[in-house]
Amino acid sequence: MSFFLYLLLPMQELFFSGGGEVIGNVGLAVGLGLLLGKFLGIYLFTWLTIKSGLARMPEGMNWKNIAGVSLLGGVGFTVSLFIANLSFSDAYPELLNQAKFGVLCGTIIAGILGYVVLNQVLPKKKKSINKSTKPIFVLQKKFHWLKPLVPSDGTLSFKA
């Protein structure tokens, strides 16, 4: 259900909202604005603020982390779609579709790039598995509302 709501409905709105051409200069400008414009604005303003002494780098952060978070600034299309509707609305339906397509592409690319950068630069959590813990006890902790009964023959049954 969530796949349908978050991907297919916006795609349906984009392609079936009238007008034919969705790839064009307006879409390219909007997509690059979301991707590069927001990244550069967030990253450079953060750099300027920290280098000027107005703020300090947050503990545990570095410039690679800031770059990943800055890329994620391009995710979010509500205001972009609102401004596109105000700008083009009924007068220029083809330009409106181009802007919608640019918002969609810019948001998706910014999200993917932000994820990739942060996945590479953030420290990995080590998964420690205690080999002395038997799986039934892990189940017992996870599903505490079930009361496991383990007979001596090793079979497993649950009492609700």
ABEGO torsion letter per residue (X at the ends): XAAAAAAAAAAAAAAAAEEABABBAAAAAAAAAAAAAAAAAAAAAAAAAAAAGABBBBBGBBAAAAAAAAAAAABEAAAAAAAAAAAAEAABAAAAAAAAAAAAAAAAAAAAAAAAAAAAABBBBBBBBBAABBAAAAAAAABAABBBBBBAAGBBBBBX
